[in-house]
Amino acid sequence: MRKLVISTLLLLFFGQYIFGQHKTAITYSIGFPIAETSDYFGSTSWLGINLDYHYFVKEKLAIGFSTGGQVFNDNRGYITETIGTETVSGFRYNYLNSLPVLVTGSYFFSPSETFSPYVSLGMGLVYNQLNEDVGLYTKKSTGWPLSIRPEIGMDFEINYNVGVRAAFKYNYVASGNDLPSFSYFALNLGFVFGN
């Protein structure tokens, strides 16, 4: 698995110099739970990473993909809860691993300038794994619901082909597979590489 990840990253970075106009961004993601997500998680997620790839089909228009992961966790305190026919008491911990796999379309307003604002829309699936722990009891739910993610951001070139990226994303996740809609906002900060 490690070799596959390293090979993929090397291909993404060095492939930019072989083919047409590309941009690859690696960003740290901070997640803010909203709606049903905030029913399970009351705190901000500081555990996130994103990988975005853009291939320019026109001067300002790019298609690509986005993936990454966001981890939410929360201590809900000591509870007594009836699950099925059993009553369980203990400390409750909720964990959510959210891994989106999205196809994206992006519009860069000034791709050849030092400051390059952009808008993007991603659509695809997200793998969600929810663990609800109460004492020694764990309820695990997984699914691949539909996800739509609008995004606004800014790239700032600091050196030739290297820059920094700041982005704000709304991750809408549909409910399904016994999972609620785990939607959240994300603030992303990191580096962008392109040619």
SVG drawing of the C-alpha trace seen along z (x, -y; Angstrom):
<svg xmlns="http://www.w3.org/2000/svg" viewBox="-36 -38 46 46">
<polyline fill="none" stroke="black" stroke-width="0.4" points="0.0,0.0 2.8,-2.4 4.5,-1.8 1.2,-2.5 0.7,-5.8 4.3,-6.9 4.1,-5.9 0.8,-7.8 2.2,-11.0 5.4,-10.9 3.3,-10.4 1.1,-13.3 4.0,-15.7 6.3,-14.7 3.5,-14.1 2.8,-17.8 6.0,-18.5 5.3,-16.0 1.7,-16.7 -0.4,-19.9 -1.4,-22.4 -2.1,-20.8 -2.5,-21.8 -2.2,-19.5 -3.0,-20.7 -2.3,-19.1 -4.1,-20.8 -4.8,-20.4 -8.5,-20.4 -10.4,-21.7 -14.0,-20.5 -17.0,-22.2 -20.0,-20.0 -23.5,-21.3 -27.1,-20.0 -27.3,-16.3 -23.5,-16.0 -23.6,-18.4 -26.1,-16.0 -23.3,-13.5 -20.2,-15.8 -20.2,-19.0 -16.6,-19.9 -14.4,-21.0 -12.5,-18.3 -8.7,-19.1 -7.9,-15.8 -8.2,-16.3 -6.3,-16.2 -7.3,-16.8 -5.7,-16.0 -7.0,-17.9 -6.0,-17.5 -6.9,-19.8 -6.3,-19.3 -7.0,-22.4 -9.1,-21.7 -9.3,-25.4 -7.3,-28.4 -9.5,-28.9 -11.5,-25.7 -10.2,-22.5 -11.6,-19.0 -10.1,-16.7 -10.7,-14.8 -10.6,-15.3 -10.1,-12.9 -8.9,-12.9 -10.3,-12.3 -11.9,-14.0 -12.1,-12.5 -14.7,-13.7 -14.7,-12.4 -16.5,-13.5 -16.9,-12.4 -20.7,-12.6 -20.3,-11.9 -21.7,-9.2 -25.1,-7.9 -27.6,-5.1 -29.1,-3.9 -31.4,-1.1 -30.1,0.6 -32.6,3.2 -33.5,5.3 -30.4,4.3 -29.8,1.3 -26.1,0.2 -24.4,-2.4 -21.0,-4.0 -19.2,-6.8 -20.2,-7.5 -17.7,-8.2 -18.6,-8.9 -16.1,-8.6 -16.7,-9.4 -14.2,-8.7 -15.3,-10.5 -13.4,-9.7 -14.8,-11.5 -14.0,-10.4 -15.2,-13.2 -15.0,-14.3 -14.5,-18.0 -15.0,-20.9 -13.2,-24.2 -13.1,-27.7 -10.0,-29.7 -10.6,-33.5 -6.9,-34.4 -4.8,-31.2 -1.6,-32.9 -1.6,-35.6 0.1,-35.6 -3.4,-35.6 -5.7,-33.2 -9.3,-32.9 -11.4,-29.9 -14.7,-28.2 -15.2,-24.4 -17.9,-21.8 -17.3,-18.2 -19.7,-15.3 -19.2,-11.7 -19.4,-9.3 -18.1,-9.4 -17.2,-6.5 -18.5,-7.1 -17.8,-4.9 -19.5,-5.8 -18.6,-4.1 -20.7,-4.8 -19.1,-3.4 -20.9,-3.0 -18.9,-1.3 -17.7,2.0 -20.5,1.9 -19.7,0.6 -22.2,-0.1 -20.6,-0.4 -22.3,-1.8 -20.8,-2.2 -22.0,-3.4 -21.2,-5.1 -23.7,-8.0 -23.8,-10.6 -21.8,-13.8 -21.8,-17.2 -19.2,-19.8 -19.1,-23.4 -15.9,-25.3 -14.4,-28.7 -10.7,-29.3 -7.5,-31.3 -4.1,-30.2 -1.1,-32.5 2.0,-31.7 5.1,-32.1 7.7,-30.7 7.6,-29.3 5.0,-26.4 4.7,-26.4 2.1,-28.3 -0.2,-28.2 -3.9,-27.5 -6.8,-28.6 -10.2,-27.2 -13.6,-27.0 -15.8,-24.0 -19.3,-22.9 -19.5,-19.1 -23.1,-17.9 -23.5,-14.2 -26.8,-12.5 -28.3,-10.1 -28.4,-6.4 -27.2,-2.9 -28.6,-3.6 -26.4,-6.7 -27.7,-10.3 -26.5,-13.2 -23.1,-13.9 -22.5,-17.3 -19.9,-19.8 -18.0,-22.9 -14.2,-22.7 -11.4,-25.3 -8.4,-24.0 -4.9,-25.4 -1.9,-24.0 0.3,-23.9 -0.4,-23.9 1.9,-22.7 1.4,-23.4 2.9,-24.2"/>
</svg>
